[in-house]
Amino acid sequence: MAKTQTSKRGKVQTHLQEPRQYNVIFHNDDFTPMDFVVKVLRVVFRKDESIAQSLMMKVHHEGSAIVGTYTLDIAASKANKTSRMAKLENHPLKVTVELA
């Protein structure tokens, strides 16, 4: 977002703000296979195998984990794609997006 101000000399000053960041969070359940969670992390979030495995285990042991931080449009898009993939394979994986 940009804020503009005009000074007495007629010059325009622009103050830019970084866009807000949002966390994509996976929540643990007793039904979604671990392999599916790793697959989504690799395909949708472009994580390498070891990071995907680590995040999946964090979700499993801690109940939830932040799997990525993005601008709102990107976070929502990745969350929606993940939910669609889970629904297609009949998994109840819960994904939320929260302000970072």
Residue pairs with C-beta under 8 A, 6 or more apart in sequence:
1 16
1 17
1 19
2 14
2 15
2 16
2 17
3 14
3 15
3 17
4 12
4 13
4 14
4 15
5 12
5 13
5 15
6 12
6 13
7 13
19 71
19 72
20 71
20 72
20 99
20 100
21 69
21 70
21 71
21 99
21 100
22 69
22 70
22 71
22 72
22 75
22 76
22 97
22 98
22 99
22 100
23 66
23 68
23 69
23 75
23 97
23 98
23 99
23 100
24 45
24 66
24 67
24 68
24 69
24 70
24 75
24 78
24 79
24 82
24 95
24 96
24 97
25 64
25 65
25 66
25 67
25 95
25 96
25 97
25 98
26 37
26 55
26 59
26 64
26 65
26 67
26 82
26 93
26 94
26 95
27 59
27 63
27 64
27 93
27 94
27 95
27 96
28 59
28 60
28 62
28 63
28 64
29 92
29 93
29 94
31 91
31 92
32 86
32 91
32 92
32 93
33 91
34 56
34 60
36 86
36 89
36 91
36 93
37 52
37 55
37 56
37 59
37 93
38 49
38 52
38 53
38 56
40 82
40 85
40 86
40 93
41 47
41 51
41 52
41 55
41 56
41 67
42 48
42 49
42 52
43 85
44 78
44 81
44 82
44 85
45 52
45 67
45 68
45 78
47 55
47 67
55 65
55 67
58 65
59 65
59 67
68 75
68 78
69 75
69 100
70 78
72 97
75 97
76 97
79 95
79 96
79 97
82 93
82 95
83 93
83 95
86 92
86 93
86 95
